[in-house]
């Protein structure tokens, strides 16, 4: 029975399954693995667990193997690759300006053996970057890939601080994006002002999605808005839900508004 280990190549990136072979690996260890693009430098995100010999990885493909534990030399190579990426980024920006291309380059990533560089950019439309690629190949002497991505991917790769004061969720721990709708903001009782429910990317905040189920579970215990309920202060109509504090706002028959917990609602025994 083989052992399968989960490897992550980027912070908050997708976890890929690899055959750990005879290596004893712990979470946080750095390893060199075999990938479709050659050798890759990754970190153990999920410790090895036994799995049936016939089992495939998360993608359904046969598992590739952990080549070896990362050495000090590998860390030096990684640092050198980062310097190459910085140089490539600066040179590409210069070329974009010279060619007057309407594209926003924000990240450059190279594979571990430094044989290929991938340039990530955003743009409102299609970009003819054929001349740009020629200039990059001539200067850098490696294979070049230009990859246009969405604004949410840009936020994930660049990182930043959200309006909550914490690191944005997508770059901190979210492995993939889930659909977000304005209905989620309504169900959570948030302001529908776009500037207040949008993240750094300008799209609806990701936290609306993974917090939505919790809000729905709490609100399912509340009397519906518009329903008439009895409290110790009198009878009134439910006008708002406050899921965070587990209370509801009620407008009494006299027009006065109060907040009450579920334990303060008098149930009708009829």
C-alpha positions in Angstrom: 0.0 0.0 0.0 1.5 3.3 -1.1 1.5 6.5 1.0 0.1 9.7 -0.5 1.2 13.1 0.6 -0.4 16.5 -0.1 2.0 19.1 -1.6 1.3 22.8 -1.9 3.5 25.0 -4.2 2.0 28.4 -3.3 0.6 30.0 -0.2 -3.1 29.2 -0.1 -2.6 27.3 -3.4 -4.2 24.1 -4.5 -2.9 20.9 -2.8 -1.7 18.2 -5.1 -1.3 14.5 -4.3 2.1 12.8 -4.7 3.5 9.3 -3.9 5.7 9.9 -0.9 7.6 6.6 -1.5 9.9 5.6 1.4 10.4 9.2 2.6 9.3 10.1 6.1 7.6 13.5 5.7 6.0 15.9 8.2 3.8 18.8 7.6 5.9 21.9 6.7 8.8 19.9 5.2 10.1 21.2 1.9 10.5 18.7 -0.9 11.4 18.4 -4.6 8.7 16.6 -6.6 8.2 15.4 -10.2 5.7 17.5 -12.1 4.5 17.8 -15.7 6.8 20.9 -16.0 9.9 19.1 -14.6 11.0 19.2 -11.0 9.1 21.4 -8.6 9.8 22.9 -5.1 6.9 22.4 -2.7 5.9 22.1 0.9 4.1 19.3 2.7 0.6 20.5 3.4 -1.0 17.1 4.3 1.2 14.4 5.9 1.5 11.0 4.2 -1.5 8.7 4.6 -1.8 5.1 3.3 -3.9 4.6 0.2 -4.8 1.7 -2.0 -2.3 1.0 -4.7 -4.9 1.5 -7.5 -5.9 4.9 -6.1 -5.1 8.0 -8.2 -4.6 11.6 -7.1 -7.2 14.3 -6.6 -7.1 15.0 -10.4 -7.8 11.3 -11.2 -4.3 10.9 -12.9 -1.6 8.5 -11.8 0.5 9.9 -8.9 3.9 11.4 -9.5 6.6 10.9 -6.9 8.4 12.9 -4.3 11.9 13.1 -5.8 13.8 14.0 -2.6 13.9 16.3 0.5 14.9 19.9 -0.3 18.6 20.6 0.3 20.3 23.8 1.2 21.4 24.1 -2.4 17.7 23.9 -3.5 16.9 26.8 -1.3 19.7 28.8 -2.8 18.4 27.9 -6.3 15.0 29.1 -5.2 16.4 32.4 -4.1 18.2 32.8 -7.4 15.0 32.0 -9.2 13.2 34.8 -7.3 15.9 37.3 -8.4 15.4 36.1 -12.0 11.6 36.6 -11.7 12.2 40.2 -10.4 14.4 41.0 -13.3 12.0 39.5 -15.8 9.1 41.5 -14.2 11.0 44.8 -14.5 12.1 44.1 -18.0 8.6 43.1 -19.2 7.1 46.3 -17.7 9.6 48.2 -19.7 8.7 46.4 -22.9 5.0 46.8 -22.3 5.5 50.5 -21.9 7.6 50.7 -25.1 5.1 48.7 -27.1 2.2 50.6 -25.6 0.2 47.4 -24.8 -3.0 47.7 -22.7 -2.2 45.1 -20.1 -1.5 45.0 -16.4 1.4 42.7 -15.6 1.4 41.8 -11.9 3.3 38.6 -11.4 6.1 36.5 -12.9 6.7 32.9 -11.9 9.4 30.6 -13.0 9.6 26.8 -12.7 12.3 25.3 -10.5 14.8 24.5 -13.1 14.5 28.0 -14.5 13.7 26.8 -18.0 10.4 28.6 -18.3 8.8 31.9 -17.1 5.1 32.5 -16.9 3.9 36.2 -17.0 0.5 36.8 -15.4 -1.5 39.8 -16.4 -5.0 41.3 -16.6 -6.6 43.2 -19.4 -10.0 44.4 -20.5 -9.7 42.7 -23.8 -7.5 40.5 -26.0 -3.8 41.6 -26.3 -1.5 40.9 -29.2 1.7 40.1 -27.3 3.7 38.3 -30.0 6.3 41.1 -30.3 6.5 41.2 -26.5 7.3 37.5 -26.3 10.0 37.8 -28.9 11.7 40.6 -26.8 11.4 38.5 -23.7 12.9 35.4 -25.2 15.8 37.4 -26.7 16.6 39.0 -23.3 15.9 36.1 -20.9 16.7 33.1 -23.1 14.0 30.8 -21.7 10.5 29.6 -22.7 7.9 32.3 -22.2 4.2 31.9 -21.4 1.8 34.8 -21.2 -1.3 34.0 -19.1 -4.3 36.4 -18.9 -6.3 35.9 -15.6 -9.2 37.5 -13.9 -9.1 40.2 -11.3 -9.9 37.8 -8.5 -6.9 35.7 -9.4 -4.8 38.8 -9.3 -5.9 39.6 -5.8 -5.2 36.0 -4.7 -1.7 36.1 -6.1 -0.8 39.6 -5.0 -2.4 39.5 -1.5 -3.5 42.5 0.6 -5.4 43.6 3.6 -9.2 43.4 3.6 -11.6 45.9 5.1 -11.8 43.6 8.2 -8.1 44.5 8.9 -6.9 40.9 8.2 -5.1 39.4 5.2 -7.6 38.8 2.4 -9.1 35.3 2.5 -8.2 34.2 -1.0 -4.4 34.7 -0.5 -4.5 33.5 3.1 -6.2 30.1 2.9 -8.9 29.8 0.2 -7.8 27.2 -2.3 -10.4 28.0 -4.9 -13.1 30.6 -5.6 -16.8 29.8 -5.0 -19.7 31.7 -6.6 -20.8 34.8 -4.7 -24.2 36.4 -5.1 -25.8 39.6 -3.9 -28.5 37.5 -2.3 -26.0 36.3 0.2 -25.4 39.9 1.3 -29.2 40.3 1.7 -29.6 37.2 3.8 -26.8 38.4 6.1 -28.4 41.7 6.6 -25.5 43.7 5.1 -25.6 47.1 3.3 -26.0 46.6 -0.4 -23.6 49.5 -1.1 -21.1 47.9 -3.5 -18.2 49.7 -1.8 -19.0 48.0 1.5 -19.4 44.4 0.3 -16.7 44.3 -2.3 -13.2 43.1 -1.7 -9.8 44.4 -3.0 -10.5 42.9 -6.4 -13.7 44.9 -6.8 -15.9 41.8 -6.7 -18.2 40.6 -4.0 -16.2 39.5 -0.9 -15.4 35.8 -0.7 -16.4 35.7 3.0 -20.0 36.2 2.0 -19.9 32.6 0.7 -18.3 30.6 3.5 -20.2 32.6 6.2 -23.6 32.2 4.4 -24.4 28.7 5.7 -23.8 29.8 9.3 -26.2 32.7 8.8 -28.8 30.5 7.3 -28.6 28.0 10.1 -29.0 30.8 12.8 -31.8 32.6 10.9 -33.7 29.3 10.5 -34.4 29.4 14.2 -35.8 33.0 14.0 -39.5 33.9 13.4 -39.8 35.3 9.9 -39.7 39.1 9.3 -43.2 40.4 9.3 -44.5 37.8 11.7 -46.3 39.0 14.9 -44.8 37.7 18.1 -45.4 38.2 21.8 -42.8 39.4 24.2 -42.6 40.4 27.9 -42.8 44.0 26.7 -45.9 43.4 24.5 -47.0 42.2 21.1 -45.2 43.4 18.0 -43.9 42.6 14.5 -40.5 41.3 13.6 -38.7 43.9 11.5 -35.0 42.7 11.5 -32.8 39.8 12.4 -29.4 40.2 14.1 -27.8 36.8 13.5 -24.4 37.8 15.1 -25.9 38.6 18.5 -28.7 36.0 18.1 -31.4 38.6 18.6 -34.4 40.0 16.6 -35.7 43.6 16.3 -39.4 44.0 17.0 -41.8 47.0 16.5 -44.4 46.9 19.2 -48.0 47.9 18.6 -47.3 51.4 20.1 -44.5 52.0 17.6 -41.6 51.5 19.9 -38.8 49.2 18.7 -37.0 46.7 21.0 -34.5 43.9 20.6 -35.2 40.5 22.1 -33.5 37.2 22.3 -35.3 34.0 21.3 -35.7 33.1 25.0 -37.7 36.3 25.4 -40.4 35.3 22.8 -43.6 34.0 24.4 -44.7 30.9 22.5 -48.4 30.5 21.7 -49.5 27.2 23.2 -52.5 27.0 20.9 
